[in-house]
Amino acid sequence: MTLQSFGLFPNFPSEIQDLIWDSAVRPATGSHVHSFIITDHHRQNFDLKSAPGFFLKLGAEGRVNAGFKLAVPQDDPNSGPNSSVYLSDRGLWMTCKQSRAAMERRFPKNEWWSEMPGQGHPPRLARAGEYFGQQNVAHTASYVDANAEVQHITIRPDEDLIYFKPLQVRTTNWFHHYAYNDVPLIDYRGYSTASPASSFLGLHVALDYDPLMLESLAEREIDHCSHRPPAFSSTSIIDMLDVFHESAGRTIWFIDQRLRRLDGISAKNTTSKVQSETSSLETSSIGLPSDTQDERRVFYSNDCVFTEVKRTDLSEWVMDEENSNGSVFDFFDLLQQVVGGRLEIEGSDRMRVLACEAAPGAALRPVAKKMGSFECPLCVKEREESMPRRKKHSTDVESDDDGFDWENFSLFD
């Protein structure tokens, strides 16, 4: 906000100014969605510039260290804009002292996970891990955007949903995680001998469910682009679940973009009880939120509402006909058969499903309109070139005469 845009603002009482700044911060209630790209910097052929995003500077002096890292996704023509809630109020950290104070009021237990050198940055009132084990903790990290400007984004690790998007499961060597390569992104509270420790990622992680995951797990032949390998394999999927479900003890949400409510069924009249936006922070022995089977979690991005769907709810939902073969729960059932005793997922309340719906007044995102891998431009070009071309009819008068006498033709004699 500037004097040029609202010249009367400085004349308001300070209490009114504070209320206006407070209203610019995200809602105090509700669990929000934050998108990140997770990458594996251990891969020798990995280039920082190859990820379509801006890496969080979690290392000392604002460096990106080796290991697993997070990047803020750029807007993508296929999957749509980055609708993460952290973008809605990131500028308030740097606008002015009043806006910064509004962020500090909203997040009184905020830990700074980045050390960005230079002047003008907000004071680091608490470092990473200082509020660990307490309620209502927030984590703030920094990155440099396309305009070379430093941006600060804030998440609530206990309440919010970390959405890995886009996710290239196959290009990440998940073994580096469960081989005890500890990085500040995640802790390994899932082990029976381990205790929860401070880490940037929260308790809830999510990824888009692709129907091809079921096909891959069933070892069926997958028709994928010949110019690039598929985004996942059955081995890479299992390795990823081993990291987040078993080792890290996180709740993994599979977002099924195919799910749509049946006509006449709305969020308000559903027979299931929707969980309050401000969920309980009571934790189990490994530090996870308590769960009640009659409740449904709801997460909010800037343009979508993500609603939990349980197996018993499928009668109230329908899948797009284009990709209606097999539900996420079918994938869970087959996964249990395939992995045997490696993953303890049978009956797990940390393998869950979300439907994605457009928020009131928002358009459905492009990614929600079509599932599966997006078409490769090279494949489209090859298909067009391989199609037989229709010969143009000659305009020559003689060649157009096939011997039929139109003058002697009468339809009705």
SULFEN-V806906 format. One record per pair of residues at least 24 apart in sequence whose ideal C-beta (glycine too) atoms are under 6 Angstrom apart, sorted by sequence separation. I is the first residue (numbers start at 0). J is the second residue. If there is no record, write none. Layout:
I:J
I:J
This chain:
271:295
40:65
327:352
40:66
112:138
115:141
108:135
113:140
40:68
108:136
109:137
110:138
111:139
112:140
113:141
92:121
38:68
109:139
106:137
37:69
35:69
36:70
115:149
36:72
248:285
34:72
161:200
204:243
161:201
166:206
159:201
160:203
161:204
162:205
163:206
157:201
308:352
156:201
157:202
160:205
204:249
208:253
307:353
308:354
34:81
106:153
203:250
204:251
205:252
207:254
208:255
305:353
306:354
322:370
34:83
205:254
33:83
305:355
264:315
33:85
303:355
304:356
31:84
61:114
60:114
61:115
261:315
304:358
57:112
59:114
61:116
303:358
189:245
261:317
302:358
56:113
189:246
189:247
258:316
259:317
290:348
25:84
92:151
187:246
189:248
302:361
187:247
188:248
89:150
138:199
169:230
257:318
25:87
169:231
185:247
257:319
25:88
89:152
167:230
168:231
169:232
24:88
177:241
173:238
177:242
257:322
131:197
169:235
173:239
176:242
85:152
168:235
128:197
173:242
177:246
71:142
168:239
255:327
253:327
20:97
24:101
20:98
21:101
20:101
24:105
55:140
56:141
202:287
55:142
112:199
53:142
53:144
195:286
258:354
188:285
255:352
188:286
250:349
251:350
252:351
253:352
254:353
256:355
237:338
252:353
254:355
240:342
256:367
210:322
213:325
257:370
256:370
67:182
66:182
67:184
213:330
216:333
212:330
208:327
33:154
216:337
33:159
37:163
57:183
30:158
31:159
32:160
33:161
34:162
30:159
32:162
34:164
39:171
39:172
41:175
160:298
134:280
226:375
224:375
226:377
224:378
82:300
82:301
82:302
29:276
28:276
28:277
32:298
30:298
31:299
32:300
29:299
79:364
79:365
79:366
78:366
77:373
